[in-house]
Amino acid sequence: MLKAGTASIDISPVTPMFLAGYPHVPRISTGIHDPLYATALALDNGKAALIKVTVDIICFNPPTARDLRQRIAAATGVTDAGVFVSCTHTHSGPITTDTPNAKDDAVVPPCDPTYLARLTAGVVDAATQAWAKRAPAEIAWTSCAVDGVGCNRHRPDAPRDPECGLLVVRSPQTRRLTALSLVYGMHPTVLHEDSTLVSADFPGCCRHYLGARLGEDVTVLYDNGLCGNQSPRYHVRNQTFAEAERLGNRLGEFIAQAVSTLTDADFSDSVVLAGVLEAVAIERRRFPTVTEAETTLKHARAEYARLTAAGTPHGPVRTAECAVFGAEETLTLARLQTTGELDAAMKACNPIDVQVVRIGDRCLAGFPCETFVEYGLELKLKTVMKTHPVTLVNGELNGYIVTEDAYAKGGYEAWNSFFAPAVGARLTATAARLVAKLAEIASA
């Protein structure tokens, strides 16, 4: 018989802290608009077990992510491969890792070790509490198509993934929902650099909405799908908390409607649980020379100035502004390439862990870094079992996993990416193979 437990731990900073996600602005928090949480779901079928944790931070680095998995495994007895930790990627939480591309940004401080220690303790605490609270449960999977929350941030007609995967957990005795774990890929960037309040952005608003609709006792976990090139940029009316609430509520409405259509026949307490990890060797890209990077930055700044002067709408202007950020970071990385510092950074995160967990008849595939949506769409076509790709699992790797087409065209993500063009395809192929491996398990 399946058992499940949940827990949420407040991981909000208790002192003013630099908020991660935007360059050049001394963005020190002035308060908390809505709390940040580490939220855990433990599942146990008597033969195997999994623990999922979603964390309202921008990212972990690979060593921290690996340490968290191992600490949770040691505390609960769940296998290392069965501990699945992801980040919602809010841009209104504390900085949690140091990356080479920020080295030339004088206003970005190092990660605060005191907060990081409190944060990781909270993640482990959430996992262990969820494990201790296991009680009889049954689950159902469903999905919904989402519209009007965001799209590809380069242009609205570029690739996106509207699917939101939904794992619903309820008590078999009362048939009341106890947990909802969702996967939806979109950058939480409604709030911009002018906001100095701690927030989970629209994912936090979505969770609050679902609590009100489905019941305050329902624990909601938010996994971010492959969102490297996805954002609300073409859908926001402004960059306010009211707008974050509007988009979060809109997402929540699609989800609540899908959950409401589930029937008793959709739920089961006989559920396969399994997890697998594989270390994948990756290589960094070859950055341009410092002179070449300086030329690219000059052109990016000129294009941003041209669009701004012409009164171009917000979406393209923000894309051009971010391209300037990417060109600046390319220049930083080009300089570090000459000193050997990039090779040292690469060594610290290589190889990277690709992880897949199976829950019943679906899988979650954990990708590191901010991975482009095209790889998730490709994975869904390749897998023998329905799979929901999740981003920022097992570490941030200094930037983006972009497509070869994006490398050719350039722009913020491509210029900021640390990795060779072949890495995305390699990670996708690995994930597909791991899904196939888990699909061979016959029954719980």
C-alpha positions in Angstrom: 0.0 0.0 0.0 1.2 3.5 -0.9 2.1 6.0 1.8 2.7 9.7 1.4 3.8 12.5 3.7 4.4 16.3 3.1 6.0 19.2 4.9 6.9 22.8 4.2 9.6 24.8 5.9 10.0 28.6 5.6 13.4 29.4 4.2 12.9 33.1 3.9 16.0 35.2 4.9 15.8 36.8 8.4 18.1 39.7 7.6 18.3 42.0 4.6 20.0 40.2 1.7 21.0 40.7 -1.9 18.3 39.3 -4.2 19.6 37.2 -7.1 18.6 37.3 -10.7 19.4 40.7 -12.2 22.8 42.3 -12.8 24.2 45.8 -11.9 21.5 46.7 -9.3 22.4 46.8 -5.5 19.1 45.0 -4.8 19.0 44.5 -1.0 15.8 43.1 0.4 13.7 45.5 2.4 11.1 43.0 3.6 9.1 39.8 2.7 6.1 40.0 0.5 5.4 36.3 0.6 7.6 33.6 2.2 10.0 31.3 0.5 9.5 27.6 1.2 11.2 24.2 0.9 8.3 21.9 0.2 8.6 18.1 0.3 6.6 15.1 -0.7 7.6 11.6 0.4 6.2 8.5 -1.3 6.7 4.9 -0.1 5.2 1.7 -1.5 6.8 -0.7 0.9 9.4 -1.8 -1.7 10.8 1.5 -2.9 10.6 5.2 -1.9 11.1 8.7 -3.3 11.3 12.1 -1.8 10.7 15.2 -3.9 11.6 18.7 -2.6 10.9 21.9 -4.4 12.8 25.0 -3.2 12.0 28.7 -3.7 15.5 29.8 -4.7 17.2 30.7 -7.9 19.5 27.6 -8.0 22.0 25.4 -6.2 25.5 24.7 -7.4 26.2 21.0 -8.3 28.2 20.2 -5.1 25.5 21.6 -2.9 22.8 19.8 -4.8 24.7 16.5 -4.5 25.3 17.1 -0.7 21.6 17.7 -0.2 20.6 14.5 -1.9 23.1 12.5 0.2 22.1 14.2 3.5 18.4 13.5 2.9 19.2 9.9 1.8 21.3 9.3 5.0 18.5 10.8 7.2 15.7 8.8 5.7 17.1 5.6 4.2 15.8 6.6 0.7 18.3 5.9 -2.0 20.4 8.8 -3.3 18.8 8.3 -6.7 15.4 8.6 -5.1 15.9 12.1 -3.7 14.7 14.6 -6.3 15.4 18.3 -5.5 14.5 21.1 -7.8 14.4 25.0 -7.6 11.5 27.2 -8.6 14.1 29.7 -9.9 12.5 32.8 -8.3 14.5 36.0 -9.0 13.3 37.6 -5.8 15.2 35.4 -3.3 18.8 35.4 -1.9 21.8 34.7 -4.0 22.7 31.0 -3.4 25.7 30.3 -5.6 28.8 32.1 -7.0 29.2 31.9 -10.7 32.2 33.1 -12.9 30.0 35.2 -15.2 29.2 37.6 -12.4 32.8 38.3 -11.5 32.9 41.7 -13.2 29.6 42.9 -11.7 30.7 45.0 -8.8 27.3 45.0 -7.1 26.8 41.2 -6.9 28.2 39.9 -3.6 29.3 36.4 -2.9 26.8 33.9 -1.6 26.2 34.3 2.2 27.4 31.1 3.9 25.2 31.7 6.9 22.0 31.8 4.8 23.1 28.9 2.7 23.6 26.8 5.8 20.1 27.8 7.1 18.6 27.1 3.6 20.1 23.6 3.2 19.1 22.7 6.8 15.6 23.7 5.9 15.6 21.6 2.8 16.8 18.5 4.8 14.2 19.3 7.5 11.4 19.5 5.0 12.4 16.1 3.6 12.8 14.3 6.9 9.5 15.7 8.2 7.6 14.6 5.1 9.2 11.1 5.5 8.1 11.0 9.2 4.5 11.9 8.3 3.9 9.1 5.8 0.3 7.8 5.9 -1.9 5.8 3.6 -2.4 7.5 0.2 -3.4 7.1 -3.4 -2.4 9.1 -6.4 -3.6 10.1 -9.8 -1.8 11.8 -12.7 -3.3 14.3 -15.1 -2.2 17.3 -17.3 -3.6 20.5 -18.5 -2.7 23.0 -21.3 -1.9 26.5 -20.1 -2.3 29.6 -22.0 -1.8 33.3 -21.3 0.9 33.0 -18.6 4.0 33.1 -20.8 5.7 32.0 -23.9 9.1 31.9 -25.6 10.8 35.1 -24.5 12.5 35.7 -27.9 9.2 35.9 -29.8 5.7 34.6 -29.1 5.6 32.2 -32.0 8.8 30.5 -31.1 8.8 27.0 -29.3 7.0 26.7 -26.0 5.5 23.9 -24.0 1.9 24.6 -22.7 1.6 21.3 -20.8 1.4 21.4 -17.0 1.9 17.9 -15.5 -0.1 17.2 -12.3 0.5 14.6 -9.6 -2.5 14.5 -7.2 -2.3 12.8 -3.8 -5.3 12.0 -1.6 -6.3 10.0 1.5 -8.0 6.7 0.6 -10.1 7.0 3.7 -11.5 10.5 3.3 -10.8 11.0 -0.4 -9.6 14.5 0.5 -6.6 15.8 -1.4 -3.4 16.0 0.6 -0.8 17.1 -2.0 -0.5 18.4 -5.5 2.8 18.3 -7.4 2.9 20.3 -10.6 5.5 20.8 -13.4 5.2 23.9 -15.6 8.1 25.6 -17.4 8.2 29.4 -17.1 10.7 31.9 -15.7 9.4 33.5 -12.5 10.4 37.0 -13.6 7.2 39.0 -13.3 9.1 41.0 -10.6 12.1 42.9 -11.9 15.1 44.6 -10.4 13.1 47.5 -9.0 11.4 45.1 -6.5 13.2 44.7 -3.2 10.7 42.4 -1.4 11.4 38.7 -1.0 8.9 36.7 -3.1 8.4 33.4 -4.8 6.9 35.4 -7.7 3.9 34.0 -9.6 4.6 30.3 -8.6 4.0 31.4 -5.0 0.8 33.1 -6.0 -0.3 30.0 -7.9 0.3 27.9 -4.8 -1.7 30.3 -2.7 -4.6 30.2 -5.2 -4.6 26.4 -5.3 -4.6 26.3 -1.5 -7.7 28.5 -1.5 -9.4 26.4 -4.3 -8.4 22.9 -3.3 -8.2 23.3 0.5 -5.6 24.9 2.8 -4.4 21.4 3.9 -3.3 20.6 0.4 0.5 20.9 0.1 1.5 22.3 -3.3 4.9 21.6 -4.9 6.0 23.5 -7.9 8.6 22.0 -10.2 9.8 24.4 -13.0 9.8 22.8 -16.4 12.5 23.5 -19.0 12.2 27.3 -19.0 15.6 28.5 -20.3 14.0 30.5 -23.1 10.5 30.8 -21.5 9.1 33.8 -19.6 6.0 36.0 -19.1 7.7 38.8 -21.1 5.0 39.0 -23.7 2.1 38.5 -21.3 2.8 40.9 -18.4 1.0 44.2 -18.2 3.5 45.5 -15.7 6.1 44.2 -13.2 4.0 44.3 -10.0 2.9 41.9 -7.3 -0.7 42.3 -8.6 0.5 41.1 -12.0 2.3 38.1 -10.4 -0.9 37.3 -8.7 -2.9 37.6 -11.9 -0.7 35.2 -13.8 -0.4 32.8 -10.8 -4.1 32.7 -10.4 -4.5 32.1 -14.2 -2.2 29.2 -14.0 -3.9 27.9 -10.9 -7.3 28.1 -12.6 -6.2 25.7 -15.4 -4.8 23.4 -12.8 -7.8 23.4 -10.5 -10.1 22.7 -13.5 -8.0 19.7 -14.5 -8.0 18.3 -10.9 -11.7 18.7 -10.6 -12.3 16.3 -13.5 -10.5 13.4 -11.8 -12.7 10.5 -10.7 -12.2 7.7 -8.1 -11.2 5.4 -11.0 -8.2 7.6 -11.7 -6.6 7.0 -8.3 -4.5 4.1 -7.2 -2.5 2.9 -4.2 -0.5 0.4 -6.2 2.2 2.6 -7.6 5.7 1.8 -9.0 8.4 4.1 -7.4 11.9 4.2 -8.7 14.8 6.5 -9.3 18.0 6.4 -11.3 21.0 8.8 -11.6 23.8 8.9 -14.2 26.9 11.1 -14.2 27.4 12.7 -17.7 30.7 14.2 -18.8 30.3 17.7 -20.3 32.6 20.2 -21.9 32.6 23.9 -21.9 32.4 26.0 -25.0 35.2 28.0 -26.5 34.6 31.6 -25.8 35.6 34.4 -28.2 38.7 36.5 -27.7 38.4 39.6 -25.5 38.5 41.8 -28.6 35.7 39.8 -30.3 33.6 39.9 -27.1 34.1 43.7 -26.8 32.8 44.1 -30.4 29.7 41.9 -29.7 29.0 44.0 -26.6 29.3 47.3 -28.6 26.8 46.0 -31.1 24.3 44.7 -28.5 24.3 48.1 -26.7 23.7 49.9 -30.0 20.7 47.6 -30.8 19.2 48.2 -27.4 19.6 51.9 -27.7 18.0 51.8 -31.2 15.0 49.9 -30.0 14.5 52.1 -26.9 14.8 55.3 -29.0 12.2 54.0 -31.5 9.6 53.3 -28.7 9.6 49.6 -29.4 7.2 47.6 -27.1 8.4 46.0 -23.9 9.0 42.5 -25.1 11.6 43.1 -27.8 13.2 45.9 -25.7 13.7 43.6 -22.7 15.1 40.9 -25.0 17.6 43.4 -26.4 18.5 44.6 -22.8 19.1 41.1 -21.7 21.3 40.6 -24.8 23.5 43.4 -23.4 23.7 41.5 -20.1 24.7 38.4 -22.0 27.3 40.2 -24.0 28.8 41.7 -20.8 29.0 38.2 -19.3 30.6 36.8 -22.4 33.3 39.5 -22.1 33.9 38.4 -18.5 34.1 34.8 -19.5 36.4 35.6 -22.4 38.8 37.3 -19.9 38.6 34.4 -17.5 39.3 32.0 -20.4 42.7 33.6 -20.7 43.6 33.0 -17.0 42.5 29.4 -16.8 39.7 30.2 -14.2 37.1 28.7 -16.5 38.8 25.4 -16.6 38.8 25.3 -12.8 35.1 26.2 -12.7 34.3 23.5 -15.2 36.2 20.9 -13.1 34.1 21.8 -10.1 30.8 20.8 -11.8 31.9 18.0 -14.1 30.5 15.4 -14.5 26.9 16.5 -13.9 24.1 14.2 -12.7 21.1 13.5 -14.9 18.2 12.0 -12.8 14.9 10.4 -13.6 12.3 9.2 -11.1 9.2 7.2 -11.9 5.9 7.7 -10.0 3.3 5.3 -11.3 2.9 5.5 -15.0 4.8 8.8 -15.5 8.4 10.0 -15.0 10.1 13.2 -14.0 13.4 13.9 -15.8 15.7 16.2 -14.0 17.9 18.5 -16.1 20.7 20.7 -14.7 21.0 24.3 -15.5 18.5 26.5 -17.3 17.7 24.3 -20.2 15.9 25.4 -23.4 12.3 24.1 -23.9 13.2 22.4 -27.2 15.1 19.7 -25.3 12.0 19.0 -23.2 9.8 18.8 -26.3 12.3 16.4 -27.9 12.4 14.3 -24.8 8.6 13.9 -24.7 8.7 12.6 -28.2 11.5 10.1 -27.5 10.4 8.6 -24.3 8.5 5.3 -24.0 6.7 6.5 -20.9 5.0 9.9 -20.4 7.7 12.2 -19.0 7.7 15.7 -17.5 11.2 17.4 -17.8 12.2 19.5 -14.8 14.9 22.2 -14.9 17.5 23.1 -12.2 17.8 19.6 -10.7 21.2 18.7 -9.5 22.7 22.1 -10.0 23.1 25.3 -11.9 26.1 25.3 -14.2 26.8 29.0 -14.8 24.1 29.7 -17.4 22.0 28.0 -20.0 21.8 24.8 -22.0 20.8 26.2 -25.4 20.2 24.8 -28.8 22.7 24.8 -31.7 20.4 27.2 -33.5 20.6 29.6 -30.6 24.4 29.4 -30.6 24.4 30.4 -34.2 22.0 33.4 -33.7 23.5 34.6 -30.4 21.7 36.6 -27.8 21.5 36.6 -24.0 21.3 32.9 -23.2 23.7 31.7 -25.9 26.3 34.4 -25.0 25.9 33.5 -21.3 26.1 29.7 -21.8 29.1 27.9 -20.4 28.7 24.7 -22.5 29.5 23.3 -25.9 26.5 23.0 -28.3 26.4 19.2 -28.1 25.7 19.1 -24.3 21.9 19.6 -24.6 21.5 16.7 -27.0 23.7 14.5 -24.8 21.6 15.3 -21.6 18.4 14.6 -23.5 19.6 11.3 -24.9 20.7 10.3 -21.4 17.3 11.2 -19.9 15.5 9.2 -22.6 17.6 6.2 -21.9 17.0 6.4 -18.2 13.2 6.7 -18.7 13.4 3.5 -20.9 15.2 1.8 -18.0 12.5 2.7 -15.5 9.8 1.7 -17.9 10.9 -1.9 -17.7 9.8 -2.2 -14.1 6.6 -4.2 -14.3 4.7 -3.5 -11.1 4.9 -2.1 -7.6 
